[in-house]
Amino acid sequence: MTQTKGGVIVTGAARGIGRAIAEHAARDGYGVVIADIDEAAGGTAADAITAAGGQAISCRIDVTDRETVKAAIGACEEAYGVLYGMINNAGFNKPMPFLETTEDNWTAILRVNGLGVLIGMQEAGKAMIAAGTRGRIISTASMAGRTGFGDFAPYCASKAAVISLTQAAAKTLAPHGITVNAFGPGVVDTELWVTLDQDLMEMGATSRPGQAMQEFSAGIPLGRVSVPEDVVGTVDFLLSPASAYMTGQCLMIDGGMIMQ
Ligand SMILES: NC(=O)c1ccc[n+]([C@@H]2O[C@H](COP(=O)([O-])OP(=O)(O)OC[C@H]3O[C@@H](n4cnc5c(N)ncnc54)[C@H](O)[C@@H]3O)[C@@H](O)[C@H]2O)c1
C-alpha cells in the first residue's frame, strides 16, 4: 500500500474536467482512482499522473452499474487504505428540441447523470461509514441545474437532480462527519462540446462549427469560456480541511453566467 493523504475516486476522469481534477488531487498528495467507462483513456490518464510523480490507478466503471462502482471503491481501499473522497463527475449530454424530446433521451441522460450520482453517493457513503472516515463526496452539477435550456431539458433536469441529491445525501451523512457538496461549471471547453456542437448542427439549432459555444458564451460576465483548470481550485477546496464546515452546497464556477 502506498503512502498518500487517502484515496480519491474521480469518475469520468479519463479526460476533460475529471482528468484535471484527478491531476490536481494527485499533486495535492491524494492517491487517485481514475474511474471511467473508457478503459484505455483511463489507463493513459493514470499513467500520466504516475509519470509526473503522483499516485494513480485506473478502473473501468460504468457509473450506472453498482457492482463496478463497488469494485472501484474496493480497488481504492486496497491501493490507498481508505476512501477519503468520491468525485461523481461522469456525465453527458445529447440535445433534442424540447417538444420532440423522447423517453429514450430522458432515460439515458437521467440514468448516467442522475442515477449514476446517486449510486456513487450511496456506495461511497456506505464505505466511509464502515471505515469511520470523515470523507468528502463532491459531484459535478452545472449551470444547467440552475436554469432551463429548451434544447437539452433532460440534461438540465439531471443536473438539478445532482443538486437535490447533494442536499439529501448531505443531511443523511452529516451525522457521520461526511460532507457532500457539488460544483456547477458554466461553459468548459472540453470534448463534451465537440459532440454537442455536432448534435446541435444536426438538429438544425446551429449552422456552423463553433456557433453553439459562441452563442452560449455571449454575455459571460467574466468575458470568456472556461477550461478545466478554472474549476479544479474549487474541488481542491472542497477536498481540503478549509471546507470542513460546509455541506449540502453547490458552488457555481461559471464566470457569472447564473447568479441566484
Ligand atoms: N464541459 C462543460 O461545458 C460542462 C459544463 C457543466 C458541467 N459539465 C459536467 O462536467 C462533467 C465532465 O464533463 P466534461 O466536459 O469533462 O466531459 P467529457 O465528455 O470530456 O468527459 C466525460 C467523461 O465521462 C466518461 N463517462 C461517460 N459516461 C460514463 C459512465 N456511464 N461511467 C463512467 N464514465 C463515463 C467519459 O468516458 C469521459 O471520459 C459532466 O458531468 C458534465 O455534465 C460540463
Ligand as a Chemical Component Dictionary entry (heavy atoms), coordinates in Angstrom:
data_LIG
# 
_chem_comp.id                   LIG 
_chem_comp.type                 NON-POLYMER 
_chem_comp.pdbx_formal_charge   0 
_chem_comp.three_letter_code    LIG 
# 
loop_
_chem_comp_atom.comp_id 
_chem_comp_atom.atom_id 
_chem_comp_atom.alt_atom_id 
_chem_comp_atom.type_symbol 
_chem_comp_atom.charge 
_chem_comp_atom.model_Cartn_x 
_chem_comp_atom.model_Cartn_y 
_chem_comp_atom.model_Cartn_z 
_chem_comp_atom.pdbx_ordinal 
LIG N1  N1  N 0  -17.973 20.903 -20.492 1  
LIG C1  C1  C 0  -18.897 21.709 -19.981 2  
LIG O1  O1  O 0  -19.171 22.801 -20.503 3  
LIG C2  C2  C 0  -19.615 21.312 -18.708 4  
LIG C3  C3  C 0  -20.372 22.298 -18.069 5  
LIG C4  C4  C 0  -21.051 21.963 -16.892 6  
LIG C5  C5  C 0  -20.966 20.681 -16.398 7  
LIG N2  N2  N 1  -20.237 19.744 -17.052 8  
LIG C6  C6  C 0  -20.208 18.407 -16.483 9  
LIG O2  O2  O 0  -18.875 18.070 -16.152 10 
LIG C7  C7  C 0  -18.706 16.655 -16.190 11 
LIG C8  C8  C 0  -17.494 16.315 -17.039 12 
LIG O3  O3  O 0  -17.698 16.876 -18.326 13 
LIG P1  P1  P 0  -16.554 17.079 -19.414 14 
LIG O4  O4  O 0  -16.872 18.363 -20.091 15 
LIG O5  O5  O -1 -15.230 16.838 -18.812 16 
LIG O6  O6  O 0  -16.976 15.893 -20.414 17 
LIG P2  P2  P 0  -16.133 14.866 -21.284 18 
LIG O7  O7  O 0  -17.137 14.333 -22.266 19 
LIG O8  O8  O 0  -14.887 15.490 -21.802 20 
LIG O9  O9  O 0  -15.720 13.722 -20.241 21 
LIG C9  C9  C 0  -16.683 12.884 -19.654 22 
LIG C10 C10 C 0  -16.022 11.592 -19.207 23 
LIG O10 O10 O 0  -17.043 10.783 -18.569 24 
LIG C11 C11 C 0  -16.891 9.445  -19.024 25 
LIG N3  N3  N 0  -18.186 8.752  -18.889 26 
LIG C12 C12 C 0  -19.315 8.966  -19.613 27 
LIG N4  N4  N 0  -20.281 8.129  -19.230 28 
LIG C13 C13 C 0  -19.766 7.351  -18.226 29 
LIG C14 C14 C 0  -20.288 6.292  -17.434 30 
LIG N5  N5  N 0  -21.546 5.826  -17.608 31 
LIG N6  N6  N 0  -19.488 5.742  -16.495 32 
LIG C15 C15 C 0  -18.207 6.189  -16.337 33 
LIG N7  N7  N 0  -17.663 7.161  -17.077 34 
LIG C16 C16 C 0  -18.431 7.736  -18.017 35 
LIG C17 C17 C 0  -16.419 9.573  -20.464 36 
LIG O11 O11 O 0  -15.803 8.397  -20.947 37 
LIG C18 C18 C 0  -15.454 10.766 -20.371 38 
LIG O12 O12 O 0  -14.143 10.349 -20.077 39 
LIG C19 C19 C 0  -20.023 16.088 -16.732 40 
LIG O13 O13 O 0  -20.825 15.677 -15.633 41 
LIG C20 C20 C 0  -20.657 17.289 -17.409 42 
LIG O14 O14 O 0  -22.064 17.193 -17.477 43 
LIG C21 C21 C 0  -19.543 20.035 -18.192 44 
# 
loop_
_chem_comp_bond.comp_id 
_chem_comp_bond.atom_id_1 
_chem_comp_bond.atom_id_2 
_chem_comp_bond.value_order 
_chem_comp_bond.pdbx_ordinal 
LIG N1  C1  SING 1  
LIG C1  O1  DOUB 2  
LIG C1  C2  SING 3  
LIG C2  C3  SING 4  
LIG C2  C21 DOUB 5  
LIG C3  C4  DOUB 6  
LIG C4  C5  SING 7  
LIG C5  N2  DOUB 8  
LIG N2  C6  SING 9  
LIG N2  C21 SING 10 
LIG C6  O2  SING 11 
LIG C6  C20 SING 12 
LIG O2  C7  SING 13 
LIG C7  C8  SING 14 
LIG C7  C19 SING 15 
LIG C8  O3  SING 16 
LIG O3  P1  SING 17 
LIG P1  O4  DOUB 18 
LIG P1  O5  SING 19 
LIG P1  O6  SING 20 
LIG O6  P2  SING 21 
LIG P2  O7  DOUB 22 
LIG P2  O8  SING 23 
LIG P2  O9  SING 24 
LIG O9  C9  SING 25 
LIG C9  C10 SING 26 
LIG C10 O10 SING 27 
LIG C10 C18 SING 28 
LIG O10 C11 SING 29 
LIG C11 N3  SING 30 
LIG C11 C17 SING 31 
LIG N3  C12 SING 32 
LIG N3  C16 SING 33 
LIG C12 N4  DOUB 34 
LIG N4  C13 SING 35 
LIG C13 C14 SING 36 
LIG C13 C16 DOUB 37 
LIG C14 N5  SING 38 
LIG C14 N6  DOUB 39 
LIG N6  C15 SING 40 
LIG C15 N7  DOUB 41 
LIG N7  C16 SING 42 
LIG C17 O11 SING 43 
LIG C17 C18 SING 44 
LIG C18 O12 SING 45 
LIG C19 O13 SING 46 
LIG C19 C20 SING 47 
LIG C20 O14 SING 48 
# 
